[in-house]
Amino acid sequence: MMAESSAAVDRIARKPGGGRKRGRDATVQFPFEPSDSRQMPSSATYPIGTPGQPWGDAERATWLSRQTRQRSYAADVLGAIDRLRERFDVVEYGRLDYTPDTYPLFALRSRDWRDDLPCVLVTGGVHGYETSGVHGALQFVERHAADYAGRVNLLVVPCISPWAYERIHRWNPQTIDPNRSFRDDSPAGESAAFVRLVAPLRDRFVAHVDLHETTDSDESEFRPALAARDGVAFEPGEIPDGFYLVDDSEKPQPGFQQAIIEAVAKVTHIAPADRNGEIIGSTVVAPGTIRYPLKKLGLCAGVTNAPYTTTTEVYPDSPRATPEQCNDAQVAAVRAAIDHVLAAS
């Protein structure tokens, strides 16, 4: 889901990412293979860097040299967007130049956009390895967006981080996590481009649904890498088995979150609280719901001033969930969010 440095932030890093992604995704190639996905190696075992010392340019270059393309943004995402061009406006809002690769960034927008209608924002692929966020967003547009024509203006950004999507990773090539970088002076090109896209509409959105996953690789690879990068000790956490939401602690909307939880529960199971009454280190305030200060942390769901915001967290590595269920859960979340907003307006 979301993570960067500092102790408070480290809790957020215990989010979706999958040791072995299921279904259409290739195996994530880790430097080590844990015997138990919930038991992490210590930061000292991470094969890059010196324990206790933050990475420098050499370590970052070593990390980058180990990243390989495992799937195609052009085939999986751009191909799907091309098939939607007859029904939706396609906006190229930026371009990422990561030599030798270039990635155009696209958003899908309601063709019948009207100034008198409420605006809803849907985002996926902030973390490229979180597959159902990308494909769930595209599936929603393909199968259900037309249901809301003339009722809401939709802006859907299905894959914010295409370089990481291809490499099934969390960071961009500079070892930056985009989901702590959504601010005007963002060091992440992915985040900066998205912030520019939504800036003119920041006060017009009534809802923003940001689609994520929590996977086993958060604990087996991405959090150990984060600790090694920052030169701090790695503290193992627990991966919740099931779907959950992250509400905004600065403007909570409990009814909105529970409407989504109830809809998703018909598709897949909801994550229970752990023995401490928490999910990834945060207090469970309602079934399947925790809270973060979204704007303060620079998270994607905090970019706009929408009164209704949420971050979804699907668990694709659960033996109780299939890739199709994960996509369907994301779609159910988006539909429930829009339905709730329309009913409340």
VMD Tcl script that draws the C-alpha trace (Angstrom):
set ca {
  {0.00 0.00 0.00}
  {2.03 2.99 1.23}
  {5.44 3.44 2.72}
  {8.60 5.43 3.13}
  {10.94 6.18 6.00}
  {10.37 6.97 9.73}
  {8.73 4.74 12.32}
  {5.19 5.98 11.71}
  {5.65 5.68 7.99}
  {7.13 2.23 8.38}
  {3.79 0.95 9.62}
  {2.28 2.10 6.37}
  {4.90 0.20 4.45}
  {3.37 -3.03 5.68}
  {0.98 -2.98 2.84}
  {-0.07 -4.97 -0.19}
  {2.58 -6.38 -2.35}
  {2.87 -10.01 -3.35}
  {5.76 -12.38 -2.94}
  {4.38 -14.47 -5.72}
  {1.72 -12.65 -7.65}
  {-1.05 -14.90 -8.86}
  {-2.71 -15.51 -12.17}
  {-1.42 -13.47 -15.11}
  {1.62 -12.05 -13.31}
  {5.14 -13.36 -13.52}
  {6.99 -14.44 -10.42}
  {8.58 -11.56 -8.54}
  {12.30 -12.23 -8.56}
  {13.54 -11.61 -5.04}
  {17.13 -11.62 -3.79}
  {16.08 -14.17 -1.19}
  {13.18 -16.57 -0.74}
  {11.64 -16.62 2.76}
  {10.37 -19.92 4.07}
  {7.25 -18.24 5.51}
  {5.70 -15.23 3.77}
  {4.80 -13.75 7.15}
  {8.27 -14.13 8.63}
  {10.65 -11.58 7.22}
  {14.41 -11.74 6.98}
  {16.33 -9.18 9.03}
  {17.54 -6.03 7.29}
  {21.09 -7.38 7.63}
  {20.27 -10.16 5.16}
  {19.20 -7.80 2.38}
  {21.83 -8.27 -0.33}
  {22.37 -4.59 -1.13}
  {24.08 -2.06 1.12}
  {25.71 -2.08 4.53}
  {23.46 -2.56 7.59}
  {22.92 0.72 9.39}
  {24.05 2.88 6.47}
  {21.63 4.51 3.99}
  {22.15 3.70 0.36}
  {24.27 5.95 -1.82}
  {24.45 6.14 -5.60}
  {26.33 2.85 -5.88}
  {23.72 0.89 -3.95}
  {20.87 2.46 -5.87}
  {22.61 1.58 -9.14}
  {23.05 -2.00 -7.97}
  {19.38 -2.22 -7.09}
  {18.37 -0.78 -10.48}
  {20.58 -3.26 -12.33}
  {18.59 -6.12 -10.80}
  {15.21 -4.93 -12.06}
  {13.95 -6.67 -15.17}
  {10.85 -6.21 -17.33}
  {8.39 -9.02 -16.68}
  {5.26 -7.81 -18.43}
  {4.20 -5.17 -20.94}
  {2.55 -1.85 -20.13}
  {1.92 -1.36 -23.85}
  {0.09 -4.66 -24.24}
  {-1.73 -4.83 -20.92}
  {-2.64 -1.19 -20.29}
  {-2.26 0.87 -23.47}
  {-3.96 -1.84 -25.48}
  {-6.94 -1.79 -23.13}
  {-7.07 2.02 -23.25}
  {-7.03 1.97 -27.06}
  {-10.08 -0.29 -27.07}
  {-11.94 2.29 -24.97}
  {-11.20 5.31 -27.17}
  {-14.50 5.06 -29.02}
  {-16.44 5.57 -25.79}
  {-14.20 7.78 -23.64}
  {-11.89 10.73 -24.08}
  {-8.26 9.66 -23.65}
  {-5.93 12.30 -22.24}
  {-2.14 12.00 -22.35}
  {-1.13 13.90 -19.22}
  {2.60 13.26 -19.17}
  {5.51 11.15 -20.28}
  {8.21 9.38 -18.27}
  {11.65 9.13 -19.84}
  {13.55 6.32 -18.13}
  {16.36 5.54 -20.57}
  {16.08 3.51 -22.70}
  {12.31 3.41 -22.12}
  {9.63 6.07 -22.53}
  {6.20 5.72 -20.97}
  {3.22 7.87 -22.03}
  {0.77 8.48 -19.19}
  {-2.96 8.34 -19.91}
  {-6.24 9.14 -18.21}
  {-9.75 8.19 -19.31}
  {-12.39 10.90 -19.06}
  {-16.17 10.89 -19.50}
  {-17.03 11.91 -23.04}
  {-20.21 13.64 -21.85}
  {-18.37 15.75 -19.23}
  {-20.63 18.48 -17.86}
  {-19.79 21.33 -15.54}
  {-23.01 20.83 -13.55}
  {-22.19 17.23 -12.59}
  {-20.11 15.99 -9.62}
  {-16.66 14.68 -10.47}
  {-15.25 11.33 -9.31}
  {-11.58 10.31 -9.54}
  {-10.39 6.69 -9.72}
  {-6.69 5.80 -9.65}
  {-4.73 2.57 -9.95}
  {-1.15 1.42 -10.31}
  {0.41 3.93 -7.92}
  {2.48 0.92 -6.95}
  {3.10 -0.91 -10.20}
  {3.16 -4.38 -8.69}
  {-0.39 -4.08 -7.35}
  {-2.03 -5.66 -10.35}
  {-5.73 -5.54 -9.46}
  {-5.54 -1.79 -8.96}
  {-4.59 -1.38 -12.62}
  {-6.89 -4.03 -14.08}
  {-9.73 -3.26 -11.69}
  {-9.74 0.37 -12.84}
  {-9.79 -0.69 -16.48}
  {-12.49 -3.27 -15.83}
  {-14.66 -0.65 -14.14}
  {-14.37 1.66 -17.15}
  {-15.02 -1.09 -19.67}
  {-18.02 -2.67 -17.96}
  {-19.63 -0.10 -15.66}
  {-18.61 3.50 -16.36}
  {-21.45 3.89 -18.86}
  {-23.91 3.28 -16.01}
  {-22.98 6.69 -14.61}
  {-23.18 8.69 -17.85}
  {-25.07 11.92 -17.26}
  {-24.85 11.43 -13.48}
  {-21.16 11.99 -12.70}
  {-18.03 13.09 -14.52}
  {-15.44 10.30 -14.33}
  {-11.67 10.69 -14.51}
  {-9.87 7.34 -14.33}
  {-6.07 7.02 -14.23}
  {-5.46 3.26 -14.39}
  {-1.65 3.02 -14.19}
  {0.23 5.87 -12.55}
  {3.53 3.92 -12.41}
  {4.11 2.06 -15.69}
  {7.86 1.42 -15.18}
  {7.08 -0.35 -11.89}
  {4.11 -2.12 -13.47}
  {6.42 -3.79 -15.98}
  {8.92 -4.79 -13.31}
  {6.31 -5.78 -10.71}
  {7.81 -3.38 -8.21}
  {6.90 -0.71 -5.71}
  {9.49 1.98 -6.42}
  {10.40 3.96 -9.51}
  {13.95 3.74 -10.99}
  {15.24 6.28 -8.45}
  {14.11 4.01 -5.56}
  {11.33 6.49 -4.75}
  {7.93 5.31 -3.58}
  {5.40 7.40 -5.53}
  {2.82 7.00 -2.78}
  {4.59 9.29 -0.41}
  {5.35 11.83 -3.05}
  {2.02 13.32 -4.14}
  {2.81 17.00 -3.60}
  {3.58 20.00 -5.75}
  {7.36 19.63 -5.36}
  {7.31 15.87 -5.87}
  {10.65 14.12 -6.54}
  {8.79 11.32 -8.34}
  {7.93 11.94 -11.99}
  {4.90 9.66 -11.73}
  {3.46 11.64 -8.83}
  {4.35 15.05 -10.23}
  {2.60 14.36 -13.53}
  {-0.55 13.19 -11.76}
  {-0.60 16.21 -9.44}
  {-0.46 18.50 -12.49}
  {-3.30 16.58 -14.13}
  {-5.75 16.96 -11.25}
  {-4.70 20.44 -10.06}
  {-7.34 22.34 -12.08}
  {-10.08 20.04 -10.71}
  {-8.80 19.68 -7.15}
  {-11.86 21.39 -5.66}
  {-14.38 19.83 -8.05}
  {-13.98 16.19 -7.08}
  {-16.53 14.84 -4.62}
  {-14.86 11.43 -4.35}
  {-11.50 9.77 -4.99}
  {-11.02 5.99 -4.86}
  {-7.36 4.90 -4.99}
  {-6.96 1.19 -5.78}
  {-4.16 -0.77 -4.08}
  {-3.17 -4.24 -2.86}
  {-1.52 -5.62 0.24}
  {0.64 -8.59 -0.69}
  {3.14 -10.98 0.83}
  {6.03 -9.31 -1.00}
  {5.53 -6.19 1.11}
  {7.06 -8.17 3.95}
  {9.35 -10.49 2.00}
  {10.94 -7.88 -0.27}
  {9.70 -4.31 -0.23}
  {9.87 -3.44 3.46}
  {13.28 -5.13 3.88}
  {14.49 -3.14 0.87}
  {13.09 0.04 2.41}
  {14.92 -0.59 5.67}
  {18.16 -1.33 3.81}
  {17.78 1.77 1.63}
  {17.26 4.01 4.67}
  {19.89 2.29 6.84}
  {17.47 1.33 9.60}
  {16.61 -1.95 11.30}
  {13.87 -3.99 9.69}
  {11.00 -4.92 12.01}
  {8.76 -7.69 10.67}
  {5.03 -7.06 10.49}
  {1.93 -9.05 9.61}
  {0.03 -9.20 6.36}
  {-3.76 -9.10 6.89}
  {-5.73 -11.79 5.09}
  {-8.50 -9.93 3.33}
  {-9.73 -6.64 1.93}
  {-9.55 -3.42 3.93}
  {-9.83 0.35 3.45}
  {-7.83 3.38 4.53}
  {-10.00 6.35 5.47}
  {-8.71 9.90 5.94}
  {-8.15 10.66 9.63}
  {-8.39 14.40 8.93}
  {-11.92 14.14 7.46}
  {-13.29 10.66 8.18}
  {-16.36 9.39 6.35}
  {-17.34 6.21 8.22}
  {-20.63 5.73 6.36}
  {-18.87 5.97 3.02}
  {-16.25 3.42 4.04}
  {-18.80 0.96 5.39}
  {-20.90 1.18 2.24}
  {-17.81 0.06 0.32}
  {-16.98 -2.70 2.81}
  {-20.52 -4.08 2.59}
  {-20.36 -4.17 -1.20}
  {-16.92 -5.78 -1.35}
  {-17.90 -8.40 1.26}
  {-20.21 -9.86 -1.37}
  {-17.17 -10.47 -3.59}
  {-14.30 -11.36 -1.24}
  {-13.55 -11.60 2.45}
  {-12.82 -8.61 4.69}
  {-9.59 -8.54 6.71}
  {-10.08 -9.05 10.45}
  {-8.24 -7.07 13.10}
  {-5.15 -8.72 14.58}
  {-4.77 -9.59 18.28}
  {-4.07 -5.92 19.02}
  {-7.19 -4.71 17.27}
  {-5.09 -3.39 14.39}
  {-4.42 -3.81 10.68}
  {-0.80 -3.09 9.57}
  {-0.14 -1.31 12.87}
  {-3.17 1.00 12.81}
  {-6.29 0.77 14.95}
  {-9.32 -0.77 13.26}
  {-12.03 1.88 13.65}
  {-14.78 -0.16 11.94}
  {-14.88 -3.53 10.17}
  {-12.09 -3.54 7.60}
  {-11.24 0.14 8.09}
  {-8.19 2.03 9.38}
  {-7.23 5.70 9.05}
  {-4.22 7.74 7.92}
  {-3.70 11.50 7.48}
  {-3.64 11.29 3.69}
  {-2.47 14.79 2.74}
  {0.14 14.96 5.49}
  {1.70 11.72 4.30}
  {1.68 12.70 0.63}
  {-0.57 9.82 -0.36}
  {-2.43 9.65 -3.65}
  {-5.87 9.66 -2.06}
  {-5.05 13.00 -0.44}
  {-4.24 14.90 -3.65}
  {-7.67 16.46 -4.11}
  {-10.03 18.21 -1.71}
  {-12.74 15.61 -2.25}
  {-14.90 15.08 0.86}
  {-15.12 11.34 0.17}
  {-11.80 9.53 -0.17}
  {-10.58 5.99 0.35}
  {-7.68 3.71 -0.43}
  {-8.61 0.10 -1.16}
  {-6.36 -2.78 -0.13}
  {-6.94 -6.15 -1.80}
  {-4.98 -9.23 -0.69}
  {-4.20 -11.23 -3.86}
  {-2.00 -13.81 -2.13}
  {-4.83 -15.19 -0.02}
  {-5.72 -18.84 -0.72}
  {-9.31 -17.63 -0.49}
  {-9.08 -15.17 -3.40}
  {-8.53 -15.47 -7.15}
  {-7.17 -12.79 -9.51}
  {-10.69 -12.37 -10.87}
  {-12.07 -11.81 -7.38}
  {-9.41 -9.19 -6.73}
  {-10.38 -7.26 -9.85}
  {-14.05 -7.65 -9.02}
  {-13.45 -6.38 -5.49}
  {-11.83 -3.23 -6.84}
  {-14.76 -2.69 -9.20}
  {-17.27 -3.26 -6.40}
  {-15.46 -0.68 -4.30}
  {-15.59 1.95 -7.03}
  {-19.25 1.33 -7.78}
  {-20.24 1.41 -4.11}
  {-18.31 4.64 -3.61}
  {-20.05 6.38 -6.51}
  {-23.48 5.03 -5.52}
  {-23.01 6.29 -1.97}
  {-21.97 9.76 -3.12}
  {-24.92 10.01 -5.50}
  {-27.35 8.90 -2.81}
  {-25.92 11.44 -0.36}
  {-26.10 14.35 -2.81}
}
mol new
graphics top color blue
foreach p $ca { graphics top sphere $p radius 0.5 }
foreach p [lrange $ca 0 end-1] q [lrange $ca 1 end] { graphics top cylinder $p $q radius 0.2 }
display resetview
